[in-house]
Each structure stands twice: as C-alpha cells, then as structure tokens.
C-alpha cells in the first residue's frame, strides 16, 4: 500500500503526473478522457539511450528502474493506493477544522493551544514543540 507520492517514487514518475497512465499533468482528475497505460519498456529503452526529452515529456525521471525490466509485468498492478492512510488524513483535517471552529465560537482556542503545548510525552509519540495553530503539516516532523 502506498500513497500517490510513494507510488510515483516506486515507478520513477514525477509527483505531478499519474503513475498508471500517460495523462498530461494539466488534465489530472479529468475522468472524461482515457489515456494509454504507461509503457515502462519504452522508458527503459529511453534511459538506456539517454533520451531525456522523451522521458521528460512522459513525466518520467531519468533513472533506471529495476521494475521496468520484469517480463510480463505491469507496474500498475504492483502498488495500490493507501485509502486508509488518505482517509485518515482527510478525516483528521476535517475534524480539527471543526474543533478549531467550535473553540473559536466559544473563545477557547488560546486555551486549546496552551494545553496542546503542555502535553506530556508518550511512548511512540513526540512532545509538541509548537502551538497547534502554528503547525504547517498534519504529518511528518511537526506532527
């Protein structure tokens, strides 16, 4: 299971492109059109011949990917989206937006930030270094 960025890394495709088909970056999300699946055999050949123009046009990184050499294998069948991870992040973001709105209406947002900053450590979790409202991401180093 992997999210979009992990899928792109595994397939050696830029994050602004689809890892499964040849959809242009400016048409991502447009479900009215269909595009051919990515042709990894061609990418392997282009890397071998250092044809960077074709690779860049296809949104592929100029690296040799071991998955491209596997016979009778579609890399699009290898990785599936991590829906639970994506749903979790969406639900947490929605929930915390609601909590912030609720606390704002009841004039308790500053109290929430103070409590957030005083949370003790717990095994497997980190101690917050910033007030909740000063966080710029909901996962990674800050969260």
VEXLUMDO-423870 format. One record per residue: residue in one letter; x, y, z of N, C-alpha, C in turn. Coordinates in steps of 0.02 Angstrom, whole numbers, plus 32768, in hexadecimal, padded with zeros to 4 digits. Example, Ala and Ser with C-alpha at 12.3 -4.5 7.8 and 13.67 -1.06 7.14 Angstrom:
[A; [8294; 7EE4; 8186]; [8267; 7F1F; 8186]; [8294; 7F5B; 8186]]
[S; [8282; 7F90; 8162]; [82AC; 7FCB; 8165]; [8285; 8002; 818A]]
This chain:
[X; [802A; 7FC5; 8000]; [8000; 8000; 8000]; [802C; 803E; 8000]]
[X; [801A; 806F; 7FDA]; [8042; 80AC; 7FD5]; [8015; 80E6; 7FC2]]
[X; [8029; 8122; 7FD6]; [8004; 815D; 7FC1]; [8020; 8173; 7F7D]]
[X; [8005; 81A9; 7F62]; [8018; 81BF; 7F1F]; [8063; 81CC; 7F18]]
[X; [807F; 81F0; 7F47]; [80C6; 8201; 7F42]; [80F2; 81C2; 7F45]]
[X; [80DF; 8192; 7F70]; [8105; 8154; 7F75]; [80FF; 812C; 7F34]]
[X; [80C2; 812B; 7F17]; [80B8; 8108; 7ED7]; [80E4; 8127; 7EA1]]
[X; [80E6; 8169; 7E9E]; [810F; 818A; 7E6B]; [8159; 817B; 7E75]]
[X; [816F; 8179; 7EB3]; [81B6; 8169; 7EC0]; [81C6; 8123; 7EA9]]
[X; [819B; 80F3; 7EB9]; [81A7; 80AE; 7EA5]; [81A8; 80A6; 7E59]]
[X; [817E; 80CB; 7E37]; [8179; 80C6; 7DEE]; [81A9; 80F5; 7DCA]]
[X; [81CE; 811F; 7DEF]; [81FD; 8150; 7DD2]; [81D8; 8183; 7DA7]]
[X; [819D; 8198; 7DBE]; [8174; 81CA; 7D9B]; [8172; 8208; 7DC7]]
[X; [8170; 8243; 7DA8]; [816B; 8281; 7DCF]; [8128; 8283; 7DF4]]
[X; [8129; 82A2; 7E30]; [80EE; 82A5; 7E5B]; [80B3; 82CB; 7E3C]]
[X; [80C1; 82F3; 7E0A]; [808C; 8319; 7DE9]; [806A; 82F2; 7DB1]]
[X; [807B; 82B4; 7DA9]; [8060; 828A; 7D73]; [803E; 824D; 7D90]]
[X; [8016; 822C; 7D66]; [7FF5; 81EE; 7D79]; [8028; 81B5; 7D73]]
[X; [802A; 818A; 7DA4]; [8059; 8152; 7DA2]; [8040; 8118; 7D78]]
[X; [8001; 8118; 7D64]; [7FE3; 80DF; 7D42]; [7FDC; 80EC; 7CF7]]
[X; [7FC7; 8128; 7CE4]; [7FBC; 8135; 7C9C]; [7FE3; 8173; 7C85]]
[X; [7FDF; 8181; 7C45]; [8004; 81B8; 7C26]; [7FDE; 81FA; 7C28]]
[X; [7FB4; 8204; 7C58]; [7F8C; 8241; 7C5E]; [7FBA; 827D; 7C67]]
[X; [7FB0; 82B2; 7C3F]; [7FD9; 82EE; 7C49]; [7FCA; 830E; 7C8D]]
[X; [7FFB; 8331; 7CA8]; [7FF6; 834E; 7CEB]; [7FBA; 837E; 7CF1]]
[X; [7FAC; 83A4; 7CBC]; [7F76; 83D5; 7CC0]; [7F30; 83B6; 7CB8]]
[X; [7F2D; 8375; 7CAC]; [7EEB; 8354; 7CA5]; [7EDE; 8320; 7CDC]]
[X; [7F08; 8320; 7D10]; [7EFC; 82F2; 7D48]; [7EB8; 8300; 7D67]]
[X; [7E93; 82CC; 7D76]; [7E51; 82D4; 7D94]; [7E19; 82D9; 7D62]]
[X; [7E28; 82E1; 7D22]; [7DF5; 82E4; 7CEE]; [7DE4; 829D; 7CD9]]
[X; [7DAC; 8284; 7CF0]; [7D99; 823F; 7CE3]; [7D73; 8235; 7CA1]]
[X; [7D6B; 826B; 7C7A]; [7D47; 8265; 7C3B]; [7D72; 8248; 7C04]]
[X; [7DB4; 8248; 7C0E]; [7DE2; 822E; 7BDC]; [7E07; 81F2; 7BF8]]
[X; [7E1E; 81C7; 7BCC]; [7E48; 818F; 7BE2]; [7E8A; 8192; 7BBD]]
[X; [7EBD; 817A; 7BDD]; [7F01; 817C; 7BC1]; [7F1F; 8136; 7BC4]]
[X; [7F4F; 8129; 7B98]; [7F6E; 80E6; 7B98]; [7F97; 80DB; 7BD8]]
[X; [7F9E; 809D; 7BED]; [7FC7; 808F; 7C28]; [8010; 80A0; 7C1B]]
[X; [8035; 80AC; 7C4F]; [807C; 80BC; 7C49]; [80A2; 8082; 7C29]]
[X; [80CE; 8091; 7BFC]; [80F5; 805E; 7BD8]; [813B; 805D; 7BF5]]
[X; [8145; 8035; 7C29]; [8184; 8033; 7C4C]; [81BD; 8015; 7C23]]
[X; [81AB; 7FEB; 7BF5]; [81DF; 7FCF; 7BC8]; [8200; 8006; 7B9F]]
[X; [81D6; 8035; 7B87]; [81F1; 806E; 7B62]; [821C; 809A; 7B8F]]
[X; [8207; 80A5; 7BCC]; [822D; 80CE; 7BFB]; [8273; 80B0; 7C06]]
[X; [8275; 806E; 7C0E]; [82B5; 804C; 7C18]; [82E2; 8057; 7BDB]]
[X; [82C5; 8054; 7BA0]; [82EB; 805F; 7B63]; [8303; 80A8; 7B5F]]
[X; [82D8; 80D7; 7B71]; [82EA; 811E; 7B6F]; [8321; 812E; 7BA0]]
[X; [831F; 810F; 7BDB]; [8354; 811A; 7C0C]; [8396; 80FD; 7BF1]]
[X; [8391; 80C2; 7BD4]; [83CD; 80A2; 7BB7]; [83EC; 80CD; 7B81]]
[X; [83C2; 80EE; 7B58]; [83DA; 8119; 7B22]; [83E2; 8162; 7B37]]
[X; [83D8; 8170; 7B77]; [83DB; 81B4; 7B94]; [83B1; 81E6; 7B6C]]
[X; [8374; 81D2; 7B5C]; [8345; 81FD; 7B39]; [831C; 8225; 7B6D]]
[X; [833C; 8258; 7B88]; [831C; 827E; 7BBE]; [82DE; 82A5; 7BA8]]
[X; [82DC; 82B9; 7B69]; [82A1; 82DE; 7B51]; [8262; 82B4; 7B55]]
[X; [8266; 8276; 7B3F]; [822B; 824A; 7B41]; [8218; 823A; 7B89]]
[X; [824A; 822F; 7BB4]; [823D; 8221; 7BFA]; [821A; 825C; 7C1C]]
[X; [8234; 8297; 7C10]; [8215; 82D2; 7C2E]; [81CE; 82DE; 7C14]]
[X; [81C4; 82D2; 7BD4]; [8181; 82DA; 7BB7]; [8150; 82A9; 7BD6]]
[X; [8168; 826E; 7BE8]; [813C; 823B; 7C06]; [8137; 8244; 7C52]]
[X; [815D; 8273; 7C6E]; [815B; 827F; 7CB6]; [8180; 824A; 7CDE]]
[X; [81B3; 822D; 7CC0]; [81D9; 81F8; 7CDF]; [821F; 8211; 7CF1]]
[X; [8237; 81FC; 7D2B]; [827A; 8210; 7D42]; [82AF; 81EB; 7D1A]]
[X; [82E8; 820A; 7D13]; [831F; 81EC; 7CEC]; [8347; 81BD; 7D1A]]
[X; [8328; 8185; 7D2A]; [8348; 8151; 7D54]; [8336; 810D; 7D37]]
[X; [835F; 80DD; 7D44]; [8350; 8099; 7D2E]; [8329; 8077; 7D66]]
[X; [82ED; 8063; 7D57]; [82C1; 8044; 7D89]; [82C1; 7FF8; 7D7E]]
[X; [82D1; 7FD3; 7DB2]; [82D5; 7F8A; 7DAD]; [8292; 7F6B; 7D9A]]
[X; [825A; 7F8B; 7DAD]; [8218; 7F6F; 7D9D]; [820A; 7F70; 7D52]]
[X; [822B; 7F9D; 7D2D]; [821F; 7FA1; 7CE5]; [823B; 7F65; 7CC0]]
[X; [8267; 7F40; 7CDF]; [8287; 7F07; 7CBD]; [8262; 7EC5; 7CC8]]
[X; [8231; 7EC5; 7CF3]; [820C; 7E87; 7D01]; [81E0; 7E74; 7CC6]]
[X; [81E0; 7E35; 7CB4]; [81B9; 7E1D; 7C7B]; [816F; 7E15; 7C8C]]
[X; [8144; 7E23; 7C5D]; [80FC; 7E18; 7C63]; [80E2; 7E33; 7CA6]]
[X; [80F7; 7E6F; 7CB6]; [80E5; 7E8C; 7CF6]; [80D1; 7ED5; 7CEC]]
[X; [8097; 7EE6; 7D08]; [8080; 7F2C; 7D05]; [808C; 7F4B; 7D4A]]
[X; [80B4; 7F7F; 7D4C]; [80C2; 7F9F; 7D8D]; [8083; 7FBD; 7DAB]]
[X; [8051; 7FCB; 7D82]; [8012; 7FE6; 7D9D]; [7FEE; 7FB3; 7DC8]]
[X; [7FFE; 7F73; 7DC0]; [7FDF; 7F3E; 7DE9]; [8005; 7F33; 7E2A]]
[X; [803F; 7F50; 7E30]; [8069; 7F45; 7E6B]; [8050; 7F6B; 7EA8]]
[X; [8043; 7FAB; 7EA1]; [8032; 7FD6; 7EDA]; [7FEA; 7FED; 7ED4]]
[X; [7FC8; 7FEA; 7F0B]; [7F83; 8003; 7F0F]; [7F82; 803F; 7F3E]]
[X; [7F56; 806E; 7F34]; [7F53; 80A8; 7F5F]; [7F43; 8095; 7FA8]]
[X; [7F62; 80B9; 7FD6]; [7F57; 80AF; 801D]; [7F1A; 80D9; 8032]]
[X; [7EDF; 80BE; 8025]; [7EA2; 80E4; 8033]; [7E99; 80F2; 807D]]
[X; [7EAB; 80C3; 80A8]; [7EA4; 80CF; 80EF]; [7ECE; 810A; 8105]]
[X; [7F0C; 810D; 80ED]; [7F39; 8145; 80FD]; [7F1B; 8187; 80E5]]
[X; [7F05; 8188; 80A7]; [7EE8; 81C6; 808B]; [7EA8; 81DA; 80AF]]
[X; [7E7D; 81A9; 80BE]; [7E3F; 81B9; 80E2]; [7E4F; 81D3; 8128]]
[X; [7E7F; 81B2; 8149]; [7E92; 81C7; 818C]; [7EA8; 8210; 818D]]
[X; [7ED4; 8223; 815E]; [7EEB; 8268; 815C]; [7EB2; 8298; 814D]]
[X; [7E86; 8285; 8120]; [7E4C; 82B0; 8110]; [7E1D; 82B7; 814B]]
[X; [7E11; 8281; 816E]; [7DE4; 8283; 81A8]; [7E02; 82AD; 81E0]]
[X; [7E42; 82A4; 81EE]; [7E63; 82CA; 8222]; [7E61; 8315; 8212]]
[X; [7E71; 8325; 81D3]; [7E70; 836C; 81BF]; [7E29; 8389; 81C6]]
[X; [7DF7; 8365; 81B0]; [7DB2; 837B; 81B6]; [7D9E; 8383; 8200]]
[X; [7DAF; 8351; 8228]; [7D9E; 8353; 826F]; [7DBF; 838E; 8293]]
[X; [7DFF; 8398; 8285]; [7E22; 83CF; 82A6]; [7E09; 8413; 828E]]
[X; [7DF5; 8419; 824F]; [7DD5; 8457; 8238]; [7D95; 8464; 825F]]
[X; [7D6E; 8430; 8269]; [7D30; 8436; 828F]; [7D3F; 844A; 82D8]]
[X; [7D71; 8429; 82F7]; [7D83; 8438; 833C]; [7D9A; 8481; 8342]]
[X; [7DC4; 8497; 8313]; [7DDB; 84DD; 8315]; [7DA0; 850D; 830F]]
[X; [7D71; 84FF; 82E2]; [7D36; 8529; 82DC]; [7D0D; 852B; 831C]]
[X; [7D03; 84F0; 833A]; [7CDE; 84EB; 8379]; [7D00; 8513; 83B0]]
[X; [7D42; 850B; 83B6]; [7D68; 852F; 83E9]; [7D68; 857A; 83DD]]
[X; [7D69; 858E; 839F]; [7D67; 85D6; 838E]; [7D25; 85F4; 83A4]]
[X; [7CEE; 85D2; 8394]; [7CAB; 85EA; 83A7]; [7CA6; 85F2; 83F3]]
[X; [7CC4; 85C4; 8417]; [7CBF; 85C6; 8461]; [7CFC; 85E8; 8481]]
[X; [7D24; 860A; 8458]; [7D5D; 8631; 8470]; [7D8D; 8607; 849B]]
[X; [7D9C; 85CB; 8484]; [7DC8; 859D; 84AB]; [7E04; 8586; 8481]]
[X; [7E10; 85A5; 8449]; [7E47; 8590; 841E]; [7E8B; 8599; 843F]]
[X; [7E95; 85D0; 8462]; [7ED4; 85DC; 8486]; [7EE0; 85A8; 84BC]]
[X; [7EAB; 8595; 84DF]; [7EB0; 8562; 8513]; [7EC4; 851F; 84F4]]
[X; [7EA8; 850E; 84BA]; [7EBA; 84D0; 8496]; [7F03; 84D1; 8484]]
[X; [7F1C; 8509; 8469]; [7F63; 850F; 8457]; [7F90; 8505; 8493]]
[X; [7F7D; 8522; 84CD]; [7FA5; 851B; 8509]; [7FA7; 84D3; 8521]]
[X; [7F6E; 84B1; 851F]; [7F6C; 846B; 8534]; [7F95; 8440; 8502]]
[X; [7F8E; 844F; 84C2]; [7FB4; 842B; 848E]; [7FFF; 842F; 849C]]
[X; [8017; 846B; 84AC]; [805E; 8476; 84B7]; [8077; 8455; 84F7]]
[X; [804A; 8445; 8526]; [805E; 8427; 8566]; [8054; 83DB; 8567]]
[X; [8040; 83BD; 852F]; [8035; 8375; 852E]; [8075; 8350; 853F]]
[X; [8071; 8320; 856D]; [80AD; 82F9; 857E]; [80BC; 82C6; 8547]]
[X; [80F9; 82AD; 8547]; [810D; 827A; 8517]; [80EB; 8238; 8526]]
[X; [80E7; 820E; 84F3]; [80CA; 81CB; 84F9]; [80F2; 819D; 84CB]]
[X; [8101; 8160; 84DF]; [8129; 8133; 84B4]; [810B; 812E; 846E]]
[X; [8133; 813D; 843C]; [811E; 813A; 83F6]; [8105; 817D; 83DC]]
[X; [80F9; 81AD; 8408]; [80E3; 81F0; 83F4]; [8117; 8222; 840A]]
[X; [8117; 825C; 83EB]; [8147; 828F; 83FD]; [8124; 82C6; 8425]]
[X; [814B; 82EE; 8446]; [8131; 8327; 846B]; [812D; 8362; 843B]]
[X; [80F2; 8381; 8433]; [80EB; 83B9; 8405]; [811A; 83F3; 8417]]
[X; [8139; 840F; 83E4]; [8166; 8448; 83EE]; [8144; 848A; 83DC]]
[X; [810D; 8487; 83B8]; [80EA; 84C3; 83A1]; [80A2; 84C1; 83B9]]
[X; [8083; 84FB; 83BA]; [803B; 84FF; 83C6]; [8018; 84DD; 838B]]
[X; [7FDD; 84C2; 8397]; [7FB9; 849E; 8361]; [7FAF; 84CA; 8325]]
[X; [7F9A; 8509; 8330]; [7F8B; 8536; 82F8]; [7FC9; 8548; 82D0]]
[X; [8004; 853D; 82EB]; [8042; 854E; 82C7]; [805E; 8513; 829F]]
[X; [803E; 84D9; 82A2]; [8055; 84A0; 827A]; [8046; 84AD; 8231]]
[X; [8075; 8498; 8206]; [806A; 84A2; 81BE]; [8059; 8461; 819A]]
[X; [805D; 8428; 81BE]; [804B; 83E7; 81A0]; [802D; 83BA; 81D4]]
[X; [8005; 838A; 81BE]; [7FE3; 835E; 81ED]; [8005; 831A; 81F3]]
[X; [803E; 8312; 81D3]; [8066; 82D5; 81DA]; [80AF; 82E7; 81D1]]
[X; [80DB; 82BA; 81DF]; [8121; 82C7; 81D6]; [8142; 82E2; 8214]]
[X; [8174; 830D; 820C]; [819D; 8325; 8243]; [8175; 834C; 8277]]
[X; [8147; 8376; 8261]; [8122; 83A0; 8290]; [80EC; 837A; 82B6]]
[X; [80D0; 8347; 8298]; [8098; 8324; 82B8]; [80B1; 82E3; 82D3]]
